[in-house]
Amino acid sequence: MCGTKPTKITLTIGARTDKPYPPSLEDDNGFTSITEPGDQKTVTLVSPGNIMIWKMSGDITKIIAVVETGGDDVFSINPTLQPDGTWQAVVGNFPPGNEKSYSIVYAVSGATCDCYCQDPVMKIKPTQTV
């Protein structure tokens, strides 16, 4: 599809100083979750080529990293820190229904630890039939 812009999907990570972990996660698809440690139930539906954007809310002072886990090459363009403090990447080309996990490392103002880590999942949307 020549000339079409890739879809941007934003995942907002929120936490408070008094409860830095687990974080809350909310995406553009209306998914909201107060996650559990290592929560594989936090799933964002994506399509290959989508631009993923991670942004912070609440008392999170910094997203330290967004990284691939488990040896999977989740992103066709790896996550990079943007000048506005968000992170951005491009979803890789995977078959419909495929799930890929990754990690978000973040810092919370005044929290007892230097950083926290959450492991959500991206799931490739099923192929739509006409």
C-alpha positions in Angstrom: 0.0 0.0 0.0 2.0 2.8 -1.3 1.7 6.1 0.5 0.0 4.9 3.6 1.4 5.9 7.0 2.2 3.2 9.5 -0.1 3.1 12.5 1.3 4.5 15.8 0.4 2.7 19.0 1.2 4.3 22.3 1.7 2.4 25.6 1.6 4.6 28.7 3.5 3.3 31.7 2.4 4.7 35.1 3.5 4.3 38.7 3.6 6.3 41.9 6.4 6.7 44.5 4.4 4.9 47.1 3.6 2.0 44.7 6.3 1.9 42.1 5.7 -1.7 41.1 3.9 -3.2 39.4 3.1 -0.3 37.0 -0.2 0.5 35.3 -0.2 0.1 31.5 -2.6 1.6 29.1 -2.6 1.5 25.3 -4.5 3.1 22.4 -6.7 0.1 22.0 -8.4 0.8 25.3 -6.5 -1.9 27.2 -5.7 -0.9 30.8 -4.0 -3.1 33.3 -2.5 -2.8 36.8 0.0 -5.5 36.1 1.5 -8.2 38.2 5.2 -9.0 38.4 6.4 -10.4 35.1 2.8 -10.2 33.8 2.4 -12.0 30.5 -1.3 -11.0 30.5 -0.5 -7.4 29.5 -1.0 -7.8 25.7 -1.0 -5.0 23.1 -2.4 -5.9 19.7 -0.2 -4.7 16.9 0.5 -5.3 13.2 3.8 -5.7 11.5 5.2 -2.2 10.7 3.3 -0.5 13.5 5.2 2.2 15.3 5.2 1.5 19.0 5.6 4.5 21.3 6.2 4.1 25.1 5.5 7.1 27.3 5.5 7.7 31.1 3.0 9.0 33.5 2.6 9.5 37.2 5.8 9.6 39.2 7.9 7.8 36.6 10.9 10.0 35.9 12.5 8.0 33.1 12.0 5.0 30.8 15.6 3.6 31.0 15.2 1.0 28.3 12.8 -1.0 26.1 14.5 -4.3 25.2 13.9 -7.5 23.5 13.9 -10.6 25.6 14.1 -14.4 25.1 16.3 -14.1 22.0 13.4 -12.9 19.8 13.9 -10.1 17.3 10.7 -8.4 18.2 11.3 -5.1 16.4 12.4 -4.4 12.8 13.7 -1.1 14.1 14.9 -1.4 17.7 13.6 0.9 20.4 15.3 4.2 20.7 15.0 7.1 23.1 13.4 10.2 21.6 14.2 13.8 22.6 10.8 14.1 24.4 11.7 11.2 26.7 9.5 8.6 25.0 10.8 5.5 23.3 9.9 4.4 19.8 10.3 1.2 17.7 8.8 -0.5 14.7 7.1 -3.9 15.1 8.7 -6.8 13.3 7.1 -9.0 10.6 5.5 -11.9 12.4 2.6 -14.3 11.4 -0.9 -13.3 12.7 -1.5 -14.5 16.3 2.2 -14.6 17.1 3.1 -13.3 20.6 6.4 -11.6 21.5 7.5 -10.5 24.9 9.9 -7.6 25.7 10.9 -5.6 28.8 10.4 -2.0 29.9 12.9 -0.7 32.4 11.8 2.5 34.3 12.7 4.7 37.2 10.2 6.2 39.8 10.9 9.4 41.7 11.7 8.8 45.4 11.2 5.0 45.1 13.4 2.6 47.1 15.0 1.0 44.0 17.0 2.6 41.2 14.9 0.8 38.5 12.0 -1.5 37.9 11.2 -3.9 35.0 8.0 -5.0 33.5 7.6 -7.7 30.8 4.5 -7.1 28.6 3.6 -8.9 25.3 2.8 -7.8 21.8 0.4 -9.9 19.8 0.1 -9.7 16.1 -3.5 -9.1 15.1 -5.2 -12.0 13.3 -5.6 -11.7 9.5 -9.0 -10.2 8.6 -11.0 -12.0 6.1 -13.3 -10.1 3.7 
